[in-house]
Amino acid sequence: MRHLFSGILFSSGTAMGYFLLYIFIIFKTNVNLAPLQSPTKKTPMMQETNGSVASDLTRQVRLLCWVLTAPQFLESRTKHVHAAWGKRCNKVLYMSSEESDFPTVKLDVAEGRNQLYWKTIRAFQYVYEHHLDDADWFLKADDDTFVVPENLRYLLSQLDTEDPLYLGRRFRPFVAQGYMSGGAGYVLSKEALRRFVKGHADGNCTHFSDIEDMALGTCLETMEVTAMDTRDERRRHTFHAFPPDKYLLKQLTKSQSNHLLYEFYERVQGPGCCSDLTISFHYIRPVEMYTLEYFTYHLRPYGYKYRFDPEAA
């Protein structure tokens, strides 16, 4: 009798396992990386939180975003960047070595990691020549960077774009005032953009290295552009050069903390690492783009009053 009962349990468990596996396969094969759609009917909570402040900042702080990409990543990365956050910039440009109907802007450069700084130089020159008056601030991001433009506009609203300023995740060494991580994205004020272009035109800046972010930081220091501290009022970072798990979870081994080696400021892991008004994360895959978009713009705990007030901090 005991063997019969055990056999029944085993058979039931096996059947249940196959059923769950079938459901999982059906779900996986039907996953669609199309952008999330907002509900058509606004709830009272959505009506209260949607809008006016973020909309005002969108008009007052004009943000041009340009994204560094390549032809082979157009389908697998770039289109998802646009769907997840690129559309939230006042103007967005996708810089590549080939033109496409997406559209992408064709720059006179070759592809490859050793061409990243050339592509950056040419991209900022293109923006300066064609779009200088279309925006107040100019963000460079990679095609695997996730950005929250609304939080970036809030940070920039406290600054003057006619000052020579440069913002991002501040690294060291190599540059005395530090330089901003390329993957986390960095922002140039209008005056900083003018000085960067002028530096290369006059020969004060050169393509002396393939390391894009460090080379750009060196040029901006030469042109007396100030590297800004972008941490929030509680000294938590807003730009992040790696995914959230690299910061939010305290790493137990020294080898796992290599991503913090270049930090300009004190290294922090755990929940205190990251600002409530975080601006960016890097090394984000397409499915994670939509996950972060959902958590940022859609998920709300019912009845919870948001406690962090940056104006009062």
Disulfide bonds with the S-S distance in Angstrom:
Cys65-Cys89 2.00
Cys205-Cys219 2.14
Cys273-Cys274 2.33
